[in-house]
Amino acid sequence: MIRTPARTGAAGFAAVVSPDEEAKLGGAALALLALVELHEAGGGGVLDGSAWDGQLPRLARFLLFQQGEDGRFASKYFYGEPDPEPFESIYYPGEAILALMRLHQLDREPRWLAAARRGADWLIDVRDAGKSTRDLPHDHWLLMALEELHDETGDERYLEHAERIAGAIVGLSLVSLLAGGRSGALTLILAGVAVNTFAAALTSLALNLAPSPYAALEIVFWLLGSLADRSFEHVRIALPFMVVGWFLLLRLGRALDALSIGEEAAASLGYSLGRLRGLMLLGVGLSVGASVAVSGAIGFIGLVVPHLLRPLVGHRPGALLPASALGGAALTLAADIGARVLSPGPELKLGVLTALIGAPFFLYLLIGMRRANP
């Protein structure tokens, strides 16, 4: 249950208290994340006047109470006598930092951001200092928190450390996949890479077996991606599949918001992870597959646009879906006009131009990370 402790000097905050009279940092952090999600899923104000009204800052103050001046978080608070069993969690600090960041995005209170930065700085400069990538904690909470800290502050150190943690998680997932472990998000990504490689091999086979040079040229043009010679007949063919895909994805907005704070938290909010993954794959497959079938492979639109628009929608995946749809359409239209206007001779294929835009964009991000830590 959530309650305020009676010990002197600890008033003004609330914590999740277990039957044995202890309050863990992670419990308060997850409760805060869940309440922020509930507030945002209801469009704001959903907690006003309820029993949970006012619990957001009180839970956040407990996280600050557990933080030392150097930024280090204490994992547990004991309500009775001094804690008989000292406890240190490698995951609780990441949960606390992410919770503080989500609350800061909601109410823009500077002290939540300051506490999150102190906590992240201590983890980077003290706990994880000198560790190789393989020895870092596989902490997805901290990974998300560091990404949001980077988006908020522009400090490249957070992005670089997030990259190291992601490397540790990918390495572990690869080992688990080879060992036959249970499938997860990263395993799905690796499976996608394998499927993509197999599809590329089939495309190469089609080119090799093309009955004439003209057929091979048509395949090459499709691979380059273009809107040239496309008519409303192509729109009529692709639109039904795309509309179904859009409908499925837009209905998953709130579920994606919940999933952004972790699979366990999303499941605790009542979302079925298996059903969610299935609907996501079906929606993406229908919408993206239908568009690629008629226009070819126009790369980097789906990578550049969401990355640019995330800060404008409060880093909420649900709000990012319609924004990315409009932004992607605008960038595709602008690139197509540019390809037609700027080509000095033969028309530049749209997929080539978007690759020329997208690849330097990600190289710029990589260079920025390298400059932050030579």
C-alpha positions in Angstrom: 0.0 0.0 0.0 1.0 3.6 -0.4 1.4 5.6 2.8 3.3 8.4 4.5 5.9 7.2 7.2 5.7 8.6 10.7 9.5 8.7 11.4 10.9 12.2 12.1 12.3 14.0 9.1 10.5 11.8 6.6 7.2 13.6 6.4 6.0 15.0 3.1 6.5 11.9 1.0 4.7 8.6 0.3 6.0 5.2 -0.4 4.8 1.7 -1.3 5.1 -0.2 2.0 5.2 -4.0 2.2 3.7 -6.0 5.1 7.1 -6.3 6.7 7.3 -2.5 7.0 9.8 -1.8 4.3 9.6 0.5 1.3 11.8 -0.3 -1.7 12.9 2.4 -4.2 11.7 0.4 -7.1 8.2 0.0 -5.8 7.8 3.8 -5.4 9.3 4.3 -8.9 7.0 1.9 -10.6 4.0 3.3 -8.8 5.0 6.8 -9.9 5.4 5.5 -13.5 2.0 3.8 -13.4 0.3 6.9 -12.1 1.9 9.2 -14.7 0.8 6.7 -17.4 -2.7 6.7 -16.0 -2.8 10.5 -15.9 -1.6 10.8 -19.5 -3.7 8.0 -20.8 -6.8 9.8 -19.5 -5.8 13.0 -21.3 -4.7 14.8 -18.1 -6.7 15.5 -15.0 -7.9 11.9 -14.6 -6.5 11.8 -11.1 -8.0 15.1 -10.0 -10.2 14.7 -7.0 -9.5 11.0 -6.7 -7.8 9.0 -3.9 -4.6 9.3 -5.9 -4.7 13.1 -6.2 -1.4 14.5 -5.0 0.4 11.2 -4.8 2.6 12.0 -7.8 4.8 14.6 -6.1 4.8 12.7 -2.8 6.1 9.5 -4.4 8.7 11.7 -6.2 9.8 13.2 -2.9 10.4 9.7 -1.6 12.8 9.1 -4.5 14.6 12.3 -3.6 14.6 11.3 0.1 16.4 8.1 -0.9 19.1 10.0 -2.9 22.4 11.1 -1.4 24.2 14.3 -2.2 26.4 12.5 -4.6 23.4 11.2 -6.6 23.4 7.6 -5.3 20.0 6.1 -4.5 19.4 3.9 -1.5 17.4 0.8 -2.5 15.3 0.4 0.6 13.8 2.3 3.5 12.8 0.5 6.7 10.0 1.9 8.7 10.8 0.2 12.0 14.3 -0.2 13.5 17.4 0.1 11.3 17.2 -2.3 8.3 18.3 -5.7 9.4 19.1 -6.8 5.9 20.9 -4.2 3.8 19.8 -4.5 0.2 21.3 -3.0 -3.1 19.5 -3.3 -6.4 21.1 -2.6 -9.8 17.8 -1.9 -11.4 16.1 0.4 -8.9 18.2 3.5 -9.7 17.2 3.3 -13.4 13.6 2.9 -12.5 13.8 6.0 -10.2 15.5 8.1 -12.8 13.0 7.1 -15.5 10.1 7.9 -13.1 11.5 11.3 -12.3 12.0 12.1 -16.0 8.4 11.1 -16.8 7.0 13.3 -14.0 9.3 16.2 -15.1 7.8 15.9 -18.6 4.3 16.1 -17.0 4.7 19.1 -14.7 8.1 20.6 -15.8 9.3 20.7 -12.1 13.1 21.4 -12.3 14.0 19.5 -9.2 12.8 16.2 -10.7 15.2 16.8 -13.7 18.0 17.8 -11.4 17.6 14.6 -9.3 17.5 12.5 -12.4 20.7 14.0 -13.7 22.5 13.5 -10.4 21.4 9.9 -10.3 22.5 9.3 -13.9 25.8 11.0 -13.4 26.6 8.9 -10.4 25.8 5.7 -12.3 28.0 6.7 -15.3 30.9 8.2 -13.4 31.0 5.9 -10.3 29.1 2.6 -10.6 29.7 1.9 -14.3 33.1 3.7 -14.6 35.8 1.5 -16.1 33.4 -1.4 -16.9 33.5 -3.1 -20.3 30.3 -3.3 -22.2 29.8 -6.9 -21.4 30.0 -6.2 -17.6 27.4 -3.4 -17.6 24.0 -4.2 -16.0 21.4 -5.1 -18.6 19.1 -2.4 -17.4 16.4 -1.4 -19.9 14.9 1.1 -17.3 18.2 3.1 -17.3 18.4 2.7 -21.1 15.1 4.5 -21.6 15.9 7.1 -18.8 19.2 8.0 -20.4 17.6 8.4 -23.8 15.0 10.8 -22.4 17.7 12.7 -20.4 19.6 13.1 -23.7 16.5 14.4 -25.5 15.8 16.8 -22.6 19.4 18.1 -22.0 21.3 17.4 -25.1 24.2 15.9 -23.1 25.8 13.3 -25.4 27.2 11.4 -22.4 23.8 10.0 -21.7 23.3 8.9 -25.3 26.7 7.2 -25.3 26.1 5.3 -22.1 22.7 4.3 -23.4 24.5 2.9 -26.5 26.8 0.9 -24.3 23.9 -0.6 -22.3 22.1 -1.4 -25.5 25.2 -3.2 -26.7 25.3 -5.2 -23.5 21.6 -6.1 -23.9 22.0 -7.1 -27.6 25.0 -9.2 -26.8 23.1 -11.1 -24.1 20.1 -11.5 -26.4 22.3 -13.0 -29.1 23.7 -15.5 -26.7 20.2 -16.4 -25.4 18.9 -16.8 -29.0 21.8 -19.2 -29.8 21.1 -21.0 -26.6 17.4 -21.3 -27.4 16.1 -18.9 -24.7 12.6 -17.5 -24.6 11.9 -14.9 -27.3 11.8 -11.2 -26.5 11.9 -7.9 -28.3 15.6 -8.1 -29.2 15.2 -11.7 -30.3 12.4 -10.5 -32.6 14.8 -7.8 -34.0 17.5 -10.4 -34.7 14.9 -12.6 -36.3 13.9 -9.7 -38.5 17.5 -9.2 -39.6 17.6 -12.9 -40.6 14.3 -12.5 -42.5 15.6 -9.4 -44.2 18.8 -11.2 -45.3 16.7 -14.1 -46.7 14.5 -11.6 -48.6 17.5 -9.9 -50.1 18.8 -13.3 -51.2 15.4 -14.0 -52.9 15.6 -10.6 -54.6 19.0 -11.3 -55.9 17.7 -14.7 -57.2 14.9 -12.9 -59.0 17.4 -10.6 -60.7 19.6 -13.5 -61.6 16.7 -15.4 -63.2 15.0 -12.4 -64.9 13.8 -13.5 -68.3 15.0 -10.3 -70.0 17.1 -7.2 -69.3 13.9 -5.2 -69.2 12.5 -7.3 -66.4 15.7 -7.0 -64.4 15.7 -3.2 -64.9 12.1 -3.0 -63.5 13.2 -4.9 -60.4 16.2 -2.5 -60.0 13.9 0.5 -60.3 11.6 -0.9 -57.7 14.6 -1.5 -55.3 15.6 2.1 -55.7 12.1 3.4 -54.8 10.1 6.0 -56.6 6.7 7.7 -57.0 7.3 8.2 -60.7 4.5 6.7 -63.0 2.3 5.9 -60.0 -1.4 6.7 -60.4 -4.6 6.5 -58.4 -4.9 2.9 -59.6 -1.9 2.1 -57.4 -3.5 4.0 -54.6 -6.7 2.0 -55.0 -4.7 -1.2 -54.8 -2.7 -0.3 -51.7 -5.1 1.9 -49.7 -7.4 -0.8 -48.3 -4.5 -2.7 -46.7 -2.9 0.6 -45.4 -6.1 1.8 -43.9 -6.5 -1.4 -41.9 -2.9 -1.2 -40.8 -3.3 2.5 -39.7 -6.5 1.6 -37.8 -4.7 -1.2 -35.9 -1.7 0.9 -35.0 -3.7 4.0 -33.9 -5.8 1.8 -31.6 -2.6 0.7 -29.9 -1.5 4.2 -28.9 -2.2 3.9 -25.2 -0.8 0.4 -25.1 2.4 1.6 -26.6 2.6 4.4 -24.0 2.3 1.8 -21.3 4.8 -0.4 -23.0 7.4 2.4 -23.0 7.7 2.0 -19.2 8.4 -1.7 -19.5 6.7 -5.0 -20.4 6.0 -5.8 -16.7 4.4 -2.4 -16.1 2.3 -2.7 -19.3 1.1 -6.2 -18.2 0.3 -4.9 -14.7 -2.0 -2.2 -16.4 -4.0 -5.0 -18.0 -2.4 -5.2 -21.5 -1.8 -8.6 -23.1 1.7 -8.5 -24.4 1.2 -11.4 -26.9 -1.8 -9.8 -28.4 -0.1 -6.4 -28.5 2.9 -7.8 -30.4 0.6 -9.6 -32.8 -1.5 -6.5 -33.6 1.7 -4.4 -34.0 3.3 -6.8 -36.4 0.0 -7.1 -38.4 -0.5 -3.3 -38.5 3.1 -2.5 -39.5 3.0 -5.4 -42.1 -0.2 -4.2 -43.7 0.6 -0.5 -43.9 4.3 -0.7 -44.7 4.1 -3.7 -46.9 1.3 -2.2 -49.1 3.2 1.0 -49.6 6.5 -0.7 -50.5 4.7 -3.0 -52.9 3.6 0.0 -55.1 6.4 2.5 -54.5 9.5 0.3 -53.9 11.9 0.6 -51.0 12.1 4.3 -49.9 14.4 4.1 -46.9 15.1 6.2 -43.8 11.7 8.0 -43.8 10.5 5.8 -40.9 13.8 6.3 -39.0 14.5 10.1 -39.4 11.0 11.4 -38.9 10.1 9.7 -35.6 13.5 10.6 -34.1 13.0 14.3 -35.0 9.4 14.5 -33.8 9.7 12.6 -30.5 10.6 15.7 -28.4 7.7 17.6 -29.9 5.1 15.1 -28.6 6.5 14.5 -25.1 8.2 11.3 -26.1 4.9 9.4 -26.1 4.7 6.7 -28.7 0.9 7.0 -28.9 1.1 10.7 -29.8 4.0 10.0 -32.1 2.0 7.7 -34.4 -0.2 10.4 -36.1 2.6 13.0 -36.0 5.0 10.6 -37.7 2.4 9.8 -40.4 2.1 13.5 -41.3 5.8 14.2 -40.9 6.7 11.2 -43.0 4.3 12.2 -45.8 5.6 15.7 -45.7 9.3 14.5 -46.0 8.4 12.1 -48.7 6.6 14.8 -50.7 9.5 17.2 -50.2 12.1 14.6 -51.2 10.1 13.7 -54.3 9.8 17.3 -55.4 13.5 17.7 -54.8 14.3 14.6 -56.8 12.3 15.9 -59.8 13.6 19.5 -59.6 17.3 19.0 -58.7 18.1 16.1 -61.1 20.5 17.5 -63.7 20.0 14.6 -66.1 18.0 11.4 -65.6 15.6 11.7 -62.7 17.1 10.8 -59.4 15.2 8.0 -57.7 13.4 9.0 -54.5 14.8 6.1 -52.5 18.3 7.2 -53.4 17.6 10.8 -52.3 16.1 9.7 -48.9 19.2 7.5 -48.3 21.4 10.4 -49.1 19.5 12.4 -46.5 19.1 9.7 -43.9 22.6 8.2 -43.8 24.4 11.5 -43.1 21.8 12.2 -40.4 22.7 9.1 -38.5 26.4 9.6 -39.1 26.0 13.0 -37.6 24.5 11.4 -34.4 27.4 9.0 -34.3 30.0 11.7 -34.7 28.3 13.7 -31.9 28.6 10.7 -29.6 32.3 10.2 -30.5 33.1 13.9 -29.9 31.5 13.8 -26.5 33.9 11.0 -25.4 37.0 10.9 -27.6 
